Amino acid sequence: MRYYLGLCVAMWMLLIAGASAAQDMHWIQIEAQPSLLEAETRARIYAQEFPDTQAHSIGSGWYAITLGPLPEDKADLRMSQLRARAAIPRDSFLATGANYRQRIYPIGSTPAAVTPAQTVEAEVVQEEATQVSVVETAESAASEQASPEQSIYVPDETLSVARASEGLLSREEKMDLQLYLQWAGYYNSTIDASFGRGTRRSMAAWQTDNGHEDTGVLTTAQREQLRAQYFAIFNGLGLETHRDLEAGISIDLPKEVVAFDAYAAPLAHFKSQDASSPAQIFLISAAGNRGDLAAIYRVLPTLSIVPMNIEKSLNKDRFVITGAGTSTRAFITASHKGGEIKGFGLIWPNQNEEQFDRLVAHMRKSFETFSGTLDPSLSVAINDPETEFGVAIRKPAFVKSAVFVSDQGHAMTDTSNLEQCSSLTISGTYDAEIIARSETGAGLLSPKSDFNPISYAKLGNAVRKGDKTFLSSYPYGGRLGLASVTQATVIETTDLSGNAEKFRLDLLAEPGDFGGAVLDQSGNLTGILVSRDDTGRVLPNNVNFAAATDALASMMQSAGLRLRTGKTNRLDDVALIASAQNILTPIECWID
């Protein structure tokens, strides 16, 4: 009896000592995730840097991701060091592990240090763990794969087990299943996570077409098969969660296609790994307010990587820019919250529209933010005034001169080479289109939106041989800001073929001069400088031609417009130059 009592006391003391030692061990809890698959995925990412990463169920469908366990003083020191170098979230904390249930990562033996509370908790949940072992096995196997598109074999289930495993799905996971069925053409109702008759019928139809018994309840393996079919379009992209500690952004990126290139605040650039591919992704991260959000919104469409043909919208806290050009399509979005601007942009080859749409949807769904914004001091040094955010600003293929001829913004110009332009703009701002042409080479442009110029030209008389005229134009592509005025003399009132719709000038012309206004001494329009016909003959540099007034008036009339007649009072040089500059505008040719 005395021996038995002594043994009990010794065992009791050992248990107390063991419990005390276990209670001294602490975990660094760095994240909590609301789904098993996401928790395992996040744990694997951290495990690449921290081998002691674990993940535990903590009840109510949540899972904790931890480092350790370690003695409390060592755990506290390690947490401080990791926080200091931003290796873990700032809101990480020490946990005793009292509420940790089943360990779901890594799969294997029980951790070396556990508390008595954990042991009891493990026994309590053992039966539940056994019941859902098929689900746990399926989702654990799924998380082993680097990419969501890879198919995973999971043993099939009975109908009752399938119902039980389905019952463990979160609302988001149920909505995903409806989305997959909708994409596959089996479901055409609301994505609402409610598995009613319509959803059951669609599941049964999918089962029949894929060689399964049509129970209307998908097994774990069948759900994974459907999911794999949905993600097959991502084959070869290498979708992987990227956690950017500098930008404060976590997002799934196609790591087989793009790789990190550089920071250029407010963007983190990811360039294509194939030099022949235009694929690019950038993360948007900046400290700022709504005004800063609007400023970023205004700059992004001017970047050379963004297609010309875009639709954009901005409200007080968010913007979206979408568009497609001849070679690429784009989706860009960012929002403002709590003094931080976060978002991303995807530039993708134009060949596969469905892949682009699905990739946008997946990236938007995976996009998460945490505290911190991109530090401008990390940006690469780019001393180039023709770049913004580390990207070249879009430039027109070429610039011509044009003269306003109505108060609605209609303008005349030289039309040579304009057929190669994807789009035209007036003054770099207003989209325009050609609405009339003359056989002389002159053309009439109309802005696509309301626009009222400061002034516009009036029609002068036909020129005479020997007349002194003045060319108002942008010889250097508008880089001087204002139009230049150059004197020119009328040499012949016809061209070299005797055509009276054009006249010949003694004038040395630069490329940007063409489309410029030839004015008389009263500032009235007497011609439009047009490019020389390509006859194969080399003419002297000072031989140039202008479309005459009759041809211009006729072209205006064909478009339902009338060029008003000007005044005859002669202007002094200052007034003439001012008048000539006010009626001129550059037009830009853009090639997407």
C-alpha positions as CSV (number, residue, x, y, z in Angstrom):
1,M,0.0,0.0,0.0
2,R,2.8,2.3,1.0
3,Y,4.6,1.4,-2.3
4,Y,1.4,2.1,-4.4
5,L,0.9,5.5,-2.7
6,G,4.5,6.5,-3.3
7,L,4.2,5.5,-7.0
8,C,1.1,7.6,-7.4
9,V,2.8,10.6,-5.8
10,A,5.8,10.2,-8.1
11,M,3.6,9.9,-11.2
12,W,1.6,13.0,-10.1
13,M,4.8,15.0,-9.7
14,L,6.1,13.9,-13.1
15,L,2.8,15.0,-14.7
16,I,3.0,18.4,-13.0
17,A,6.6,18.8,-14.1
18,G,5.7,17.8,-17.6
19,A,2.7,20.0,-17.7
20,S,4.7,22.9,-16.4
21,A,7.5,22.3,-19.0
22,A,4.9,22.1,-21.8
23,Q,3.2,25.3,-20.6
24,D,6.5,27.2,-20.9
25,M,6.5,26.4,-24.7
26,H,5.0,29.0,-27.0
27,W,4.1,29.3,-30.6
28,I,4.5,32.4,-32.8
29,Q,1.1,32.7,-34.4
30,I,1.6,34.6,-37.7
31,E,-1.7,34.1,-39.6
32,A,-5.2,32.6,-39.3
33,Q,-7.1,31.3,-42.4
34,P,-10.8,30.4,-42.8
35,S,-10.2,27.3,-45.0
36,L,-8.1,24.2,-44.8
37,L,-6.8,24.5,-48.3
38,E,-5.8,28.1,-47.9
39,A,-4.2,27.4,-44.5
40,E,-2.1,24.5,-46.0
41,T,-1.1,26.7,-48.9
42,R,0.0,29.6,-46.7
43,A,1.8,27.2,-44.4
44,R,3.8,25.8,-47.3
45,I,4.8,29.2,-48.4
46,Y,6.1,30.1,-45.0
47,A,7.8,26.7,-44.7
48,Q,10.1,27.5,-47.6
49,E,11.8,30.0,-45.2
50,F,10.9,28.6,-41.8
51,P,11.2,24.8,-41.5
52,D,9.3,24.8,-38.2
53,T,6.1,26.1,-39.7
54,Q,3.0,24.4,-38.5
55,A,-0.8,24.8,-39.0
56,H,-3.5,23.8,-36.5
57,S,-7.2,23.7,-36.4
58,I,-8.5,26.3,-33.9
59,G,-12.3,25.6,-34.3
60,S,-15.2,27.3,-36.1
61,G,-13.5,26.4,-39.4
62,W,-10.4,28.5,-38.8
63,Y,-6.8,27.4,-38.8
64,A,-3.7,29.0,-37.2
65,I,-0.3,29.1,-38.9
66,T,2.6,29.1,-36.4
67,L,6.3,28.9,-35.9
68,G,7.8,26.9,-33.1
69,P,7.2,25.8,-30.4
70,L,9.9,27.5,-28.4
71,P,10.5,28.4,-24.8
72,E,8.6,31.7,-24.1
73,D,11.7,33.9,-23.9
74,K,13.2,32.5,-27.1
75,A,9.9,32.7,-28.9
76,D,9.5,36.3,-27.9
77,L,13.0,37.2,-29.0
78,R,12.6,35.4,-32.4
79,M,9.2,37.1,-33.0
80,S,10.8,40.5,-32.4
81,Q,13.6,39.8,-34.8
82,L,11.3,38.6,-37.5
83,R,9.0,41.5,-37.1
84,A,11.9,43.9,-37.4
85,R,12.9,42.6,-40.8
86,A,9.2,42.4,-41.9
87,A,9.5,38.6,-42.4
88,I,6.2,38.0,-40.6
89,P,3.1,40.2,-40.2
90,R,3.3,43.0,-37.7
91,D,0.2,41.6,-35.8
92,S,1.9,38.2,-35.1
93,F,1.7,37.2,-31.4
94,L,2.8,34.5,-28.9
95,A,0.3,31.8,-28.3
96,T,0.3,29.0,-25.7
97,G,-1.4,26.6,-28.1
98,A,-4.2,25.9,-25.6
99,N,-6.8,26.3,-28.4
100,Y,-4.9,24.3,-31.0
101,R,-6.6,21.2,-32.1
102,Q,-5.6,18.9,-34.9
103,R,-2.3,19.7,-36.7
104,I,-3.0,19.9,-40.4
105,Y,0.5,20.9,-41.5
106,P,2.9,19.2,-41.8
107,I,1.1,15.8,-41.9
108,G,3.0,13.4,-39.6
109,S,3.6,12.7,-36.0
110,T,2.3,14.9,-33.2
111,P,4.5,17.9,-32.3
112,A,7.2,17.2,-29.7
113,A,5.9,19.7,-27.2
114,V,2.1,19.6,-26.4
115,T,0.1,20.8,-23.4
116,P,-2.3,18.5,-21.5
117,A,-5.1,20.6,-22.9
118,Q,-4.0,19.8,-26.4
119,T,-3.9,16.1,-25.6
120,V,-7.5,16.2,-24.3
121,E,-8.6,18.3,-27.3
122,A,-7.0,15.8,-29.7
123,E,-8.9,13.0,-28.1
124,V,-12.2,14.9,-28.3
125,V,-11.8,15.7,-32.1
126,Q,-10.4,12.2,-33.0
127,E,-13.8,10.9,-33.9
128,E,-14.5,14.0,-36.1
129,A,-11.2,13.7,-37.7
130,T,-11.9,10.0,-38.6
131,Q,-15.2,10.9,-40.1
132,V,-13.7,13.5,-42.4
133,S,-10.5,11.7,-43.1
134,V,-11.4,11.3,-46.8
135,V,-11.9,15.1,-47.1
136,E,-8.7,15.8,-45.2
137,T,-6.7,13.4,-47.4
138,A,-8.2,15.0,-50.6
139,E,-7.5,18.6,-49.5
140,S,-4.0,17.7,-48.2
141,A,-3.2,16.1,-51.5
142,A,-4.5,19.1,-53.3
143,S,-2.3,21.4,-51.4
144,E,0.8,19.3,-52.4
145,Q,0.4,20.6,-55.9
146,A,2.1,23.8,-57.0
147,S,-0.6,24.7,-59.5
148,P,-4.4,24.5,-59.1
149,E,-4.8,23.1,-62.6
150,Q,-3.2,19.7,-61.7
151,S,-5.7,16.8,-61.3
152,I,-5.5,14.8,-58.1
153,Y,-6.7,11.2,-57.5
154,V,-8.8,10.7,-54.4
155,P,-10.6,7.5,-53.5
156,D,-14.3,7.7,-54.3
157,E,-17.0,8.0,-51.6
158,T,-20.4,6.5,-50.8
159,L,-23.3,8.8,-51.2
160,S,-23.6,9.3,-47.4
161,V,-19.9,10.1,-47.1
162,A,-20.2,12.5,-50.2
163,R,-23.0,14.3,-48.5
164,A,-21.0,14.6,-45.3
165,S,-17.9,15.9,-47.0
166,E,-20.1,18.3,-49.0
167,G,-21.5,19.6,-45.7
168,L,-18.1,20.6,-44.6
169,L,-17.7,23.0,-47.6
170,S,-17.6,26.7,-46.8
171,R,-20.0,29.1,-48.5
172,E,-17.2,30.3,-50.8
173,E,-16.3,26.8,-51.8
174,K,-19.9,26.0,-52.6
175,M,-20.1,29.1,-54.8
176,D,-16.9,28.0,-56.5
177,L,-18.5,24.7,-57.4
178,Q,-21.5,26.5,-58.9
179,L,-19.1,28.7,-60.9
180,Y,-17.2,25.7,-62.2
181,L,-20.5,24.1,-63.3
182,Q,-21.6,27.3,-64.9
183,W,-18.4,27.5,-66.8
184,A,-18.7,23.9,-68.0
185,G,-22.2,24.7,-69.3
186,Y,-24.3,22.7,-66.8
187,Y,-25.5,25.5,-64.5
188,N,-27.3,28.7,-65.5
189,S,-28.7,30.1,-62.3
190,T,-27.5,32.4,-59.5
191,I,-24.2,31.8,-57.8
192,D,-25.5,31.7,-54.3
193,A,-24.0,28.7,-52.5
194,S,-27.5,27.2,-52.2
195,F,-27.5,23.6,-53.5
196,G,-31.2,23.5,-54.7
197,R,-32.8,21.5,-57.5
198,G,-31.1,23.4,-60.2
199,T,-27.6,22.8,-58.7
200,R,-28.4,19.2,-58.1
201,R,-29.6,18.7,-61.7
202,S,-26.5,20.3,-63.0
203,M,-24.3,18.1,-60.8
204,A,-26.1,15.0,-62.0
205,A,-25.7,16.1,-65.7
206,W,-22.0,16.7,-65.2
207,Q,-21.6,13.3,-63.5
208,T,-23.4,11.5,-66.4
209,D,-21.2,13.2,-69.0
210,N,-18.1,12.4,-67.1
211,G,-18.8,8.7,-66.5
212,H,-20.0,8.8,-62.9
213,E,-23.2,7.7,-61.2
214,D,-25.7,10.6,-61.4
215,T,-26.4,11.0,-57.7
216,G,-26.6,14.8,-57.9
217,V,-24.0,15.0,-55.0
218,L,-20.4,15.3,-56.1
219,T,-17.8,13.2,-54.2
220,T,-14.5,14.8,-53.1
221,A,-12.8,13.2,-56.1
222,Q,-15.5,14.5,-58.5
223,R,-15.3,18.0,-57.1
224,E,-11.6,18.0,-57.6
225,Q,-12.1,16.6,-61.2
226,L,-14.5,19.5,-61.9
227,R,-12.1,22.0,-60.4
228,A,-9.2,20.6,-62.4
229,Q,-11.3,21.0,-65.6
230,Y,-12.0,24.6,-64.7
231,F,-8.3,25.4,-64.1
232,A,-7.0,23.5,-67.1
233,I,-6.8,26.7,-69.0
234,F,-4.0,27.8,-66.6
235,N,-1.8,24.8,-67.5
236,G,1.8,26.0,-67.8
237,L,1.2,29.3,-66.0
238,G,2.5,28.1,-62.7
239,L,0.0,30.0,-60.5
240,E,1.5,30.6,-57.1
241,T,0.8,32.9,-54.2
242,H,3.2,35.8,-54.1
243,R,3.5,37.7,-50.8
244,D,5.2,41.0,-51.3
245,L,6.3,42.3,-47.9
246,E,7.4,45.6,-49.4
247,A,4.2,46.3,-51.2
248,G,1.9,44.8,-48.5
249,I,0.1,42.7,-51.1
250,S,-0.5,38.9,-51.4
251,I,-1.8,37.7,-54.8
252,D,-1.6,34.6,-57.0
253,L,0.8,35.2,-60.0
254,P,1.7,33.0,-63.0
255,K,5.2,32.5,-61.9
256,E,6.1,30.3,-65.0
257,V,5.3,33.3,-67.2
258,V,6.5,36.4,-65.2
259,A,9.2,37.1,-62.7
260,F,10.0,40.0,-60.5
261,D,11.9,42.7,-62.3
262,A,12.1,45.9,-60.2
263,Y,10.4,48.4,-57.9
264,A,9.5,51.8,-59.4
265,A,7.1,53.4,-57.0
266,P,4.2,53.1,-56.9
267,L,4.6,49.9,-59.0
268,A,6.3,46.6,-58.4
269,H,7.1,45.2,-61.9
270,F,7.0,41.6,-63.0
271,K,8.2,41.1,-66.6
272,S,7.8,38.2,-69.0
273,Q,10.4,35.5,-68.8
274,D,10.0,35.1,-72.6
275,A,11.5,38.2,-74.4
276,S,9.1,37.7,-77.3
277,S,6.0,37.9,-75.0
278,P,4.3,41.2,-74.0
279,A,3.0,39.7,-70.7
280,Q,3.5,42.0,-67.8
281,I,2.1,42.3,-64.3
282,F,2.5,45.1,-61.8
283,L,1.4,45.6,-58.2
284,I,0.3,49.1,-57.2
285,S,1.2,50.2,-53.7
286,A,1.5,53.7,-52.3
287,A,0.6,55.8,-49.3
288,G,-1.9,58.5,-50.2
289,N,-5.4,59.8,-50.3
290,R,-8.1,59.9,-52.9
291,G,-6.3,62.7,-54.8
292,D,-3.3,60.4,-55.1
293,L,-5.5,57.6,-56.3
294,A,-6.8,59.9,-59.0
295,A,-3.3,61.0,-60.0
296,I,-2.2,57.3,-60.5
297,Y,-5.4,56.8,-62.5
298,R,-4.5,59.6,-64.9
299,V,-1.0,58.5,-65.5
300,L,-1.5,54.8,-66.1
301,P,-3.3,55.1,-69.5
302,T,-0.4,57.1,-70.8
303,L,2.1,54.3,-70.3
304,S,3.3,52.5,-73.4
305,I,2.3,49.0,-72.1
306,V,-1.4,50.0,-71.8
307,P,-3.4,49.6,-75.0
308,M,-4.9,52.7,-76.6
309,N,-8.4,51.5,-76.7
310,I,-9.5,51.5,-73.1
311,E,-12.5,52.0,-70.9
312,K,-11.9,53.5,-67.5
313,S,-13.9,54.5,-64.4
314,L,-13.0,56.3,-61.2
315,N,-15.1,56.8,-58.1
316,K,-13.9,58.3,-54.9
317,D,-12.2,55.1,-53.6
318,R,-11.5,52.9,-56.6
319,F,-10.7,52.8,-60.3
320,V,-10.8,50.2,-63.0
321,I,-9.1,50.4,-66.5
322,T,-9.7,47.8,-69.1
323,G,-8.9,47.6,-72.8
324,A,-7.6,45.6,-75.7
325,G,-5.2,46.5,-78.5
326,T,-3.8,44.7,-81.5
327,S,-1.4,42.7,-79.5
328,T,-2.3,43.0,-75.8
329,R,-5.3,43.4,-73.5
330,A,-5.2,45.0,-70.0
331,F,-7.0,45.0,-66.7
332,I,-5.9,47.5,-64.0
333,T,-7.5,48.3,-60.7
334,A,-6.7,49.9,-57.4
335,S,-8.5,51.2,-54.4
336,H,-7.9,53.5,-51.5
337,K,-8.5,52.6,-47.9
338,G,-7.0,53.8,-44.6
339,G,-4.3,56.0,-46.3
340,E,-3.1,53.2,-48.5
341,I,-3.6,52.6,-52.3
342,K,-3.3,49.0,-53.3
343,G,-4.1,47.2,-56.6
344,F,-2.6,45.4,-59.6
345,G,-2.4,45.5,-63.4
346,L,-2.3,42.6,-65.8
347,I,-1.0,43.1,-69.4
348,W,-1.6,39.8,-71.4
349,P,-1.1,38.6,-75.0
350,N,-4.3,39.1,-77.0
351,Q,-4.5,35.6,-78.5
352,N,-6.5,34.0,-75.6
353,E,-9.3,36.1,-74.3
354,E,-10.8,33.4,-72.1
355,Q,-7.5,32.8,-70.4
356,F,-7.1,36.5,-69.7
357,D,-10.6,36.8,-68.3
358,R,-10.2,33.8,-66.1
359,L,-6.8,35.0,-64.9
360,V,-8.2,38.4,-64.0
361,A,-11.0,36.8,-62.0
362,H,-8.5,34.5,-60.2
363,M,-6.1,37.3,-59.4
364,R,-8.9,39.5,-58.1
365,K,-10.2,36.7,-55.9
366,S,-6.7,35.9,-54.5
367,F,-5.8,39.6,-54.0
368,E,-5.2,40.5,-50.3
369,T,-3.5,43.3,-48.6
370,F,-1.7,43.8,-45.3
371,S,-0.1,46.8,-43.6
372,G,2.6,48.7,-45.4
373,T,3.2,50.4,-48.7
374,L,6.0,50.5,-51.2
375,D,8.9,52.7,-50.0
376,P,9.9,55.1,-52.9
377,S,13.5,54.8,-51.8
378,L,13.5,51.2,-53.0
379,S,12.8,52.3,-56.6
380,V,15.4,51.8,-59.3
381,A,17.0,55.1,-60.4
382,I,15.5,56.1,-63.7
383,N,16.6,59.6,-64.8
384,D,14.5,59.7,-67.9
385,P,11.8,62.4,-68.3
386,E,10.0,60.3,-70.9
387,T,9.1,57.5,-68.3
388,E,6.6,57.3,-65.5
389,F,6.5,54.6,-62.8
390,G,9.4,52.9,-64.5
391,V,7.7,52.6,-67.9
392,A,8.1,54.5,-71.1
393,I,5.4,57.0,-71.8
394,R,3.5,56.2,-74.9
395,K,4.6,58.3,-77.9
396,P,2.8,59.0,-81.2
397,A,4.2,57.4,-84.3
398,F,4.3,60.8,-85.8
399,V,2.8,64.3,-85.5
400,K,1.3,66.5,-88.2
401,S,0.0,70.0,-88.2
402,A,-3.7,70.8,-88.6
403,V,-5.9,74.0,-88.7
404,F,-9.2,74.4,-87.0
405,V,-12.0,75.3,-89.5
406,S,-15.1,75.3,-87.3
407,D,-16.2,76.2,-83.8
408,Q,-17.0,72.5,-83.2
409,G,-13.3,71.5,-83.4
410,H,-13.2,70.3,-87.1
411,A,-9.7,70.5,-88.4
412,M,-8.0,70.2,-91.8
413,T,-4.7,68.4,-92.3
414,D,-2.6,66.4,-94.7
415,T,-3.8,62.8,-94.9
416,S,-0.6,61.0,-96.1
417,N,0.3,57.9,-94.0
418,L,-2.8,58.4,-91.7
419,E,-4.2,55.0,-92.9
420,Q,-1.6,53.2,-90.7
421,C,-2.8,54.9,-87.5
422,S,-4.8,52.9,-85.0
423,S,-6.2,56.2,-83.7
424,L,-5.8,59.9,-84.1
425,T,-5.9,62.6,-81.5
426,I,-6.2,66.4,-81.6
427,S,-3.8,68.2,-79.3
428,G,-3.0,64.8,-77.6
429,T,-6.4,64.8,-75.9
430,Y,-9.4,64.5,-78.2
431,D,-9.9,61.4,-80.3
432,A,-10.7,62.2,-83.9
433,E,-11.6,60.6,-87.1
434,I,-11.4,61.5,-90.8
435,I,-14.8,62.4,-92.2
436,A,-13.8,63.8,-95.6
437,R,-10.9,63.7,-98.1
438,S,-9.8,65.7,-101.1
439,E,-7.9,64.3,-104.1
440,T,-5.3,67.0,-103.2
441,G,-4.2,65.0,-100.2
442,A,-6.0,67.3,-97.7
443,G,-8.5,65.8,-95.2
444,L,-11.1,66.9,-92.7
445,L,-11.0,65.6,-89.1
446,S,-13.9,65.6,-86.6
447,P,-13.4,65.2,-82.8
448,K,-15.3,62.3,-81.3
449,S,-16.4,64.3,-78.3
450,D,-17.5,67.9,-77.8
451,F,-14.6,70.4,-78.3
452,N,-14.5,74.1,-78.9
453,P,-11.2,75.6,-80.0
454,I,-10.0,79.1,-79.1
455,S,-10.3,80.2,-82.7
456,Y,-10.7,78.8,-86.2
457,A,-9.6,79.8,-89.7
458,K,-11.7,81.8,-92.2
459,L,-11.5,81.3,-96.0
460,G,-9.3,83.7,-98.0
461,N,-9.2,84.3,-101.8
462,A,-7.4,82.2,-104.3
463,V,-3.6,82.9,-104.4
464,R,-1.8,84.6,-107.3
465,K,1.6,84.0,-108.6
466,G,4.2,85.9,-106.5
467,D,1.9,86.3,-103.4
468,K,3.6,86.4,-100.1
469,T,2.1,83.8,-97.8
470,F,2.7,82.5,-94.3
471,L,2.8,78.9,-93.2
472,S,1.6,78.2,-89.6
473,S,2.7,74.8,-88.5
474,Y,4.5,72.5,-86.0
475,P,7.7,71.6,-87.8
476,Y,9.2,69.8,-84.7
477,G,6.1,67.8,-83.7
478,G,4.8,70.3,-81.2
479,R,7.8,70.2,-79.0
480,L,8.1,74.0,-79.2
481,G,4.6,74.4,-77.6
482,L,3.3,77.0,-80.1
483,A,3.0,76.9,-83.8
484,S,5.9,78.4,-85.9
485,V,5.1,80.9,-88.6
486,T,7.3,80.8,-91.8
487,Q,7.1,83.1,-94.8
488,A,6.7,81.4,-98.2
489,T,6.2,82.7,-101.8
490,V,3.7,81.3,-104.3
491,I,5.7,80.2,-107.4
492,E,2.9,78.8,-109.5
493,T,-0.9,78.7,-109.0
494,T,-0.9,75.0,-110.2
495,D,1.1,72.0,-109.4
496,L,3.7,70.6,-111.8
497,S,1.0,68.8,-113.8
498,G,-1.1,71.9,-114.2
499,N,-3.7,70.9,-111.6
500,A,-5.3,74.2,-110.3
501,E,-6.5,72.4,-107.1
502,K,-3.0,72.8,-105.8
503,F,-0.4,75.5,-106.0
504,R,3.4,75.5,-105.7
505,L,5.4,77.2,-102.9
506,D,9.0,78.1,-102.5
507,L,9.4,76.6,-99.0
508,L,11.7,74.2,-97.2
509,A,9.4,71.9,-95.2
510,E,10.0,69.6,-92.2
511,P,7.8,66.5,-91.7
512,G,5.7,68.2,-89.0
513,D,4.9,71.1,-91.4
514,F,2.6,69.1,-93.5
515,G,-1.1,69.8,-92.7
516,G,-0.1,73.3,-91.7
517,A,-2.2,76.4,-92.8
518,V,-1.0,78.6,-95.6
519,L,-2.3,82.1,-94.8
520,D,-2.5,85.4,-96.6
521,Q,-1.5,88.7,-95.0
522,S,-4.9,89.1,-93.5
523,G,-4.6,85.8,-91.6
524,N,-7.1,84.0,-93.9
525,L,-6.7,80.4,-95.0
526,T,-5.5,80.1,-98.6
527,G,-4.2,76.5,-98.6
528,I,-3.2,73.4,-96.6
529,L,0.4,72.2,-97.1
530,V,0.2,68.6,-98.4
531,S,2.9,66.0,-99.0
532,R,4.4,65.6,-102.4
533,D,3.1,62.8,-104.6
534,D,5.4,59.8,-104.8
535,T,6.2,59.9,-108.6
536,G,9.6,58.4,-108.2
537,R,11.2,61.7,-109.1
538,V,13.4,63.6,-106.7
539,L,12.4,67.3,-106.5
540,P,14.4,70.2,-105.0
541,N,13.8,70.5,-101.2
542,N,12.2,73.9,-101.6
543,V,9.4,72.6,-104.0
544,N,6.3,72.0,-102.0
545,F,2.5,72.2,-102.7
546,A,-0.7,73.3,-101.0
547,A,-4.3,72.3,-101.5
548,A,-6.1,75.4,-102.9
549,T,-9.2,77.2,-101.5
550,D,-11.7,75.7,-104.0
551,A,-10.7,72.2,-103.1
552,L,-10.9,73.0,-99.4
553,A,-14.4,74.6,-99.7
554,S,-15.6,71.6,-101.7
555,M,-14.4,69.1,-99.1
556,M,-16.1,71.1,-96.3
557,Q,-19.3,71.1,-98.3
558,S,-19.2,67.3,-98.8
559,A,-19.2,67.0,-95.0
560,G,-22.2,69.3,-94.6
561,L,-20.0,72.2,-93.4
562,R,-19.1,75.6,-94.7
563,L,-15.8,77.4,-94.4
564,R,-16.6,81.0,-93.5
565,T,-15.2,83.9,-95.5
566,G,-12.5,86.0,-93.8
567,K,-11.8,89.7,-93.5
568,T,-9.6,91.6,-95.9
569,N,-7.9,94.0,-93.5
570,R,-4.2,93.5,-93.4
571,L,-2.6,92.4,-90.1
572,D,0.6,93.6,-88.7
573,D,3.2,90.9,-87.9
574,V,2.3,90.6,-84.2
575,A,-1.4,90.2,-84.9
576,L,-0.7,87.8,-87.8
577,I,1.5,85.5,-85.7
578,A,-1.0,85.5,-82.8
579,S,-3.9,84.7,-85.2
580,A,-1.9,82.0,-86.9
581,Q,-1.0,80.3,-83.7
582,N,-4.5,80.3,-82.3
583,I,-6.0,78.4,-85.2
584,L,-3.3,75.6,-85.3
585,T,-3.2,72.3,-83.5
586,P,-0.9,69.3,-83.6
587,I,-2.6,65.9,-84.5
588,E,-1.0,62.7,-83.3
589,C,-0.9,59.3,-85.0
590,W,-1.0,56.4,-82.6
591,I,-0.2,52.9,-83.6
592,D,-1.2,50.3,-81.0
